[in-house]
């Protein structure tokens, strides 16, 4: 799974002061979980941002932002952000802050039960 390691390092730096950050490989890249909830991912060269769905219509109109589609369904709480629009620290920080703001209110995914080996 190829993802932009420099962008991942920028995200790591941005989240360095957060108490509970975990990295997981998913969405063809690396996801940063904050407080046990998916917050922001680096997928290829793009940021995949988990945002407030109420802001979706406004944010999807911004240059360099595209929808996230999964199994033919538009995911209104997520957008991909092009590397062209996060070059400056100010622009990058805007998206990270949006993700962190929503993370406070986001629900964590249900934990999948671990499979155990069948007993004989």
Protein Blocks (a to p, Z undefined) as FASTA:
>chain_A
ZZdfklmmmmmmmmmmpmbdcdddeehiacddeehiafbdcehjbccddddfklmmmmmm
pghiacddeehiacfkbccddfklmmbmklmmmmmmmmmmmmmmpccdddddddddddZZ
